[in-house]
Every structure is written in C-alpha cells, then in structure tokens.
C-alpha cells in the first residue's frame, strides 16, 4: 500500500497540474488508477477528499478571479442534486455512469478542429436557467462518481472566461459540493481506511499543485488553454471508456460470440444472466432476440406452449425484435431433432 500511495501522490500532482492547464479533469485522470487499487464504491470518497482540498487551495491562490454570477446560480441547484446522487450511489453502480461520462467526453472531438475565430464565435455567456441546469447535473454526477471536472469543462470554456477565472470559479462552485459529499459518504459508510489514506495522499498532492501551477499558466494563451482543455477531455474519455468497459466486462461476465446458421449470421451478447442475440440474414434484415420465460408470452402463445410441451423433451422460447414488429420463436427439441416454430 505504501508504494501505491507514493505512486498515486506523484500521479496526483501531475494530474492536478494538467487539470489546471486544461480547466479540469484531475478526478477523471485519477479514477482509472483508483479503480485498480480500491473497490469502485469507495473511489468517490478518496477523490472527494483530494478535490475538496484542491478547490480550497485554488480559491486561496486565485481568489480574485472567481466569477460570482456563475457561483450564485450554480451552487443552489447543485446542492440538492449532489444529495440525490450520493443517496443513489447505494443503488446505482458508478461504473456504468463512468461509461456514459466517457462517451460524453469523447463527443468533444469536433472542438479540437475549430479555428480561433470559430472558437471565439461560439463563446458567450449562458442564460441563467442554463447555469441552474448545469449546476443540477454537475451535482448529480458528482454525487455518484465523485468527479465532474472535465465533463462540465465545456460549459466554462464556452462561457468566455479566462483561464484563471475558469480555475477559480470551478473551485468555488465545487467546494461546497465536495464537503456535502464527504459528510454523506461517511454517514452511508462508503469509505475505508485505504480509501482515506489514498484520499489524503491526493489532498497533499493537490496543495503542492495549486501553489506551483501559477508559474506554469503564463506560458499558455487562452486559445491554447482551450485546445488543451478539449484534448484532455477526449483523451480522458477514451481512457475512462476503456477502463470502465473492461471492468463491466469482468464484473458482469459480458461475452460476445458469432456463429453462422445457413444464410444468417447470429451474434450472441451475454450480460449477467441474460442473453441477447443479433441476427443478420443475407436479405439485409436485422433481428434482436432475447430468451424469455413462458410466463412472458401472450395468453394465446402460452396456451400453444403448453400444448407443445408434452410432445417434446424441451421447448426454448425467444422473443424477436424487428423494426415495426415483434414475434416469437419456439425451439422444440426431441432427441437430436430440432423443430423451429415462429409466431407473430
């Protein structure tokens, strides 16, 4: 654990430097690392200790650059959302939300290719109701995953703030959320000794980063600052997508297999205890099939199933989904012979 803490400390300093230059993202950089060391359910606790300390130190370092209009519209709507998100963390697997966050981050690829003129044209203050919506969504996502930085970085970049204002305003918006989350995680028991130690290592790294990054920012223009920000969003999205998808595959036993059946290709997706089958025939028709229990059949087909059952060793049922219509397939086995029946 000592070695893990040391590596995390060094990685966190680098992550918070990158975070400041990019306008956010340290948490999303650290999530894949923490996922390898501690259970996913206590990752938000470790992250929040570090990000709370980071926000406090950044406010101290850039206190004159806080954009208070955004703060007063963002925070009141984010507080109830973070309470809701933190409560739902016991019922929602954070790894799936991390996967969604990854996809949203990757969607910023087009922003990398905008010219300075096009970028400036897109930047303008958002209406007050947009500030409230962004605050609510940021609080909700933060409550479940413990990280919101890069996901909502695009909002700050498009608002037309300077790099110092982005760093300071984000910190002011998030510090109250982080404090609330810490209290909730402790009340719900979503913490551990190892998570606390890792969180303290991240916190110390964030302080070191906040007071040294001031000497790095002058080397970046606002235009380059934004380009780096969007690049970081995309790279973090790709990394987070890979790590979270791998974890989902392992924990939920996801498996894909393809076989040829005459003039059809059949692909089966196994997820947890369910099978989903995708068939593609030579006539260009796609079908999605799902094995079902007899009780899920319509009344007339359930009667048909009960009539067939005494005549076969077993009857396997699949519901077939097509664009515009659904149907059912009965796979009737007797000895080594298979009889396939289809019903609309």
C-alpha positions in Angstrom: 0.0 0.0 0.0 2.9 2.4 0.8 4.2 2.0 -2.8 0.6 2.6 -4.2 0.3 5.8 -2.1 3.6 7.1 -3.3 2.8 6.4 -7.0 -0.7 8.0 -6.5 0.9 11.1 -4.9 3.2 11.7 -7.8 0.5 10.9 -10.3 -1.9 13.3 -8.5 0.5 16.2 -8.6 0.8 15.7 -12.4 -3.0 15.2 -12.7 -3.8 18.5 -10.9 -1.2 20.4 -13.0 -2.9 19.0 -16.1 -6.3 19.8 -14.5 -5.3 23.5 -14.0 -4.0 23.8 -17.6 -7.0 22.0 -19.1 -9.6 23.7 -16.9 -10.3 20.5 -15.0 -10.1 16.7 -15.2 -7.8 15.5 -12.3 -10.6 13.3 -10.9 -11.2 11.6 -14.3 -7.5 11.0 -14.7 -7.3 9.5 -11.2 -10.4 7.3 -11.4 -8.8 4.6 -13.5 -5.8 4.5 -11.1 -8.0 4.3 -8.0 -10.2 1.6 -9.7 -7.1 -0.6 -9.7 -6.4 -0.2 -6.0 -9.7 0.0 -4.1 -13.3 -1.0 -4.8 -15.3 1.2 -7.1 -17.9 2.0 -4.3 -15.3 3.9 -2.2 -13.4 5.6 -5.1 -15.7 8.7 -4.8 -14.7 9.1 -1.1 -11.0 9.2 -1.9 -11.5 11.5 -4.9 -13.6 13.9 -2.8 -11.0 14.3 -0.1 -8.5 15.3 -2.7 -10.8 17.5 -4.8 -12.1 19.3 -1.7 -8.6 20.2 -0.7 -7.7 21.2 -4.3 -10.7 23.5 -4.5 -9.8 25.2 -1.2 -6.2 25.7 -2.3 -7.2 27.0 -5.7 -9.6 29.5 -4.2 -6.8 30.8 -2.0 -4.4 31.0 -4.9 -6.9 32.6 -7.5 -9.4 34.3 -5.1 -9.6 37.5 -7.2 -10.7 35.6 -10.3 -13.9 34.0 -9.1 -16.9 34.8 -11.3 -19.6 35.2 -8.7 -22.6 35.4 -11.1 -22.0 31.8 -12.1 -21.4 30.8 -8.5 -24.7 32.2 -7.2 -26.7 30.4 -9.9 -24.7 27.2 -10.0 -24.4 26.2 -6.3 -28.1 26.5 -5.0 -29.2 24.0 -7.7 -26.2 21.7 -7.3 -26.7 21.1 -3.6 -30.0 19.1 -3.8 -28.7 17.2 -6.8 -25.5 16.1 -5.1 -27.6 14.9 -2.1 -29.7 12.8 -4.6 -26.7 11.4 -6.4 -24.9 10.5 -3.2 -28.1 8.7 -1.9 -28.5 6.8 -5.2 -24.8 5.6 -5.1 -26.0 2.6 -3.0 -28.4 1.6 -5.7 -26.6 2.6 -8.9 -23.3 1.0 -10.0 -21.0 4.1 -10.5 -19.0 2.2 -13.2 -22.0 2.5 -15.7 -22.2 6.2 -15.1 -18.5 6.5 -15.7 -19.0 4.8 -19.0 -21.7 7.4 -20.0 -19.4 10.2 -18.9 -16.6 8.7 -21.1 -18.9 8.8 -24.2 -19.8 12.4 -23.5 -16.2 13.4 -23.2 -15.2 11.7 -26.4 -18.0 13.6 -28.2 -15.9 16.8 -27.8 -13.6 15.7 -30.7 -15.0 18.3 -33.2 -14.0 21.1 -30.8 -10.3 20.2 -31.4 -10.5 21.3 -35.0 -12.2 24.8 -34.6 -10.1 27.8 -35.6 -9.6 30.7 -33.2 -12.3 32.7 -35.0 -14.8 29.8 -34.8 -14.0 29.2 -31.2 -14.5 32.9 -30.2 -17.8 32.9 -32.1 -19.1 30.0 -30.0 -18.1 31.6 -26.7 -20.9 33.6 -25.0 -22.5 33.8 -21.5 -25.2 31.3 -21.0 -28.8 32.3 -19.8 -29.4 32.0 -16.1 -31.5 28.9 -16.5 -28.6 27.1 -18.2 -26.4 27.9 -15.2 -29.1 26.3 -13.0 -29.4 23.2 -15.2 -25.6 22.7 -15.4 -25.4 23.1 -11.6 -28.0 20.4 -11.0 -26.4 18.0 -13.5 -22.9 18.6 -12.1 -24.1 18.0 -8.6 -25.9 14.7 -9.5 -23.0 13.3 -11.5 -20.5 14.4 -8.8 -22.6 12.7 -6.1 -22.4 9.3 -7.8 -18.9 9.3 -9.3 -17.1 11.8 -7.2 -15.9 13.6 -10.3 -17.3 16.3 -12.5 -14.3 18.3 -13.7 -13.9 17.7 -17.4 -17.4 16.7 -18.1 -18.7 20.2 -17.5 -15.4 21.9 -18.6 -17.0 22.6 -22.0 -19.6 24.8 -20.2 -16.9 27.0 -18.7 -14.9 27.1 -21.9 -17.9 28.3 -23.9 -18.8 30.9 -21.3 -15.8 33.0 -22.4 -14.0 33.0 -19.1 -10.2 33.5 -18.9 -8.1 30.5 -17.8 -7.7 32.0 -14.3 -11.4 32.6 -14.0 -12.2 29.0 -15.0 -9.9 27.6 -12.4 -11.2 29.9 -9.6 -14.9 29.7 -10.5 -14.9 25.9 -10.8 -13.2 25.7 -7.4 -15.7 27.9 -5.8 -18.7 26.1 -7.3 -17.4 22.7 -6.2 -16.0 23.2 -2.7 -19.4 23.1 -1.0 -20.4 20.1 -3.1 -17.3 18.2 -2.0 -17.9 19.0 1.7 -21.5 17.7 1.5 -20.4 14.6 -0.3 -17.8 13.8 2.3 -20.4 14.0 5.1 -22.9 11.8 3.1 -20.3 9.2 2.2 -19.3 8.9 5.9 -22.9 8.6 7.0 -23.6 5.9 4.4 -20.4 4.1 5.3 -19.0 4.5 1.8 -15.4 4.7 2.9 -12.5 2.6 4.2 -9.1 3.0 5.8 -7.3 2.5 2.5 -9.6 5.0 0.8 -8.9 7.6 3.5 -5.1 7.1 3.1 -5.3 7.4 -0.7 -7.5 10.5 -0.3 -5.1 12.2 2.0 -2.3 11.5 -0.5 -4.3 13.1 -3.2 -5.1 16.1 -1.0 -1.4 16.8 -0.3 -0.6 16.5 -3.9 -3.4 19.0 -4.8 -1.9 21.6 -2.4 1.5 21.2 -4.0 0.0 21.5 -7.4 -2.2 24.6 -6.7 0.7 26.7 -5.4 3.1 25.7 -8.2 0.8 25.9 -11.2 0.7 29.7 -11.1 4.2 29.6 -12.5 3.0 27.4 -15.4 -0.2 29.2 -16.6 1.6 32.3 -18.1 3.2 30.1 -20.8 -0.3 29.3 -22.2 -2.5 31.6 -24.2 -6.3 31.4 -23.7 -6.7 29.8 -27.2 -4.1 27.1 -26.4 -5.5 26.7 -23.0 -8.9 25.8 -24.5 -7.4 23.5 -27.1 -5.5 21.6 -24.4 -8.8 21.5 -22.4 -10.7 19.8 -25.2 -7.8 17.5 -25.9 -7.7 16.4 -22.3 -11.5 15.8 -22.4 -11.2 13.5 -25.3 -8.1 11.6 -24.0 -9.7 11.2 -20.6 -12.9 10.0 -22.2 -11.0 7.3 -24.2 -9.1 6.2 -21.1 -12.2 6.2 -18.9 -14.2 4.3 -21.6 -11.5 1.6 -21.8 -11.1 1.1 -18.1 -14.8 1.2 -17.2 -15.8 -1.1 -20.1 -13.1 -3.6 -19.1 -14.4 -3.5 -15.5 -18.0 -4.0 -16.7 -17.0 -6.9 -18.9 -15.2 -8.6 -16.0 -17.8 -8.0 -13.2 -20.9 -8.7 -15.3 -19.5 -11.5 -17.4 -20.1 -9.8 -20.7 -19.3 -12.0 -23.7 -19.9 -11.8 -27.4 -19.9 -14.7 -29.8 -20.8 -15.1 -33.5 -21.8 -18.2 -35.5 -23.1 -18.8 -39.0 -26.5 -20.5 -39.4 -27.2 -21.2 -43.0 -27.8 -17.8 -44.7 -27.8 -16.0 -41.4 -25.0 -14.7 -39.0 -26.1 -14.9 -35.4 -24.3 -12.8 -32.7 -25.0 -13.5 -29.1 -24.3 -11.0 -26.3 -24.2 -12.4 -22.8 -24.7 -9.9 -20.0 -25.0 -11.1 -16.4 -27.6 -13.9 -16.6 -29.2 -12.7 -19.8 -28.6 -13.5 -23.5 -29.2 -11.0 -26.3 -29.0 -12.4 -29.9 -28.4 -10.2 -33.0 -29.1 -12.0 -36.3 -28.3 -10.6 -39.8 -29.6 -12.5 -42.8 -28.5 -12.2 -46.5 -31.6 -10.3 -47.4 -30.3 -7.4 -45.2 -32.7 -7.9 -42.2 -31.6 -7.4 -38.7 -33.2 -9.1 -35.7 -32.5 -8.9 -32.0 -33.6 -11.9 -30.0 -33.9 -12.4 -26.2 -34.6 -15.7 -24.4 -37.8 -15.4 -22.3 -39.7 -17.3 -19.7 -43.0 -18.9 -20.7 -44.8 -16.5 -18.3 -43.8 -13.6 -20.6 -45.7 -15.0 -23.5 -49.1 -13.6 -24.6 -52.0 -15.6 -23.4 -52.7 -17.3 -26.8 -49.0 -18.3 -27.2 -48.8 -19.5 -23.6 -51.6 -21.9 -24.5 -49.8 -23.1 -27.6 -46.6 -23.6 -25.5 -48.5 -25.8 -23.0 -49.9 -27.8 -25.9 -46.4 -28.4 -27.4 -44.6 -29.2 -24.2 -45.8 -32.8 -23.8 -44.6 -33.7 -27.3 -41.0 -32.5 -26.9 -38.1 -33.0 -24.5 -37.8 -29.2 -24.0 -39.1 -26.1 -25.7 -36.8 -23.0 -25.7 -38.5 -19.6 -26.4 -37.1 -16.4 -27.8 -38.7 -13.0 -28.4 -37.6 -11.5 -31.7 -37.5 -7.7 -32.1 -37.6 -6.1 -35.5 -38.3 -2.6 -36.7 -42.0 -2.3 -36.9 -42.9 -5.8 -35.5 -42.2 -8.3 -32.8 -42.5 -12.1 -33.0 -41.7 -15.3 -31.0 -39.7 -18.3 -31.9 -40.1 -21.8 -30.3 -37.1 -24.1 -30.5 -38.6 -27.6 -29.9 -36.1 -30.4 -29.1 -36.8 -34.1 -29.3 -33.8 -36.4 -29.2 -31.3 -34.9 -31.7 -34.0 -33.3 -33.8 -34.8 -29.6 -33.6 -38.1 -28.1 -34.8 -38.3 -24.3 -35.1 -41.7 -22.7 -35.0 -42.4 -19.0 -35.5 -45.4 -17.0 -34.2 -46.4 -13.3 -34.6 
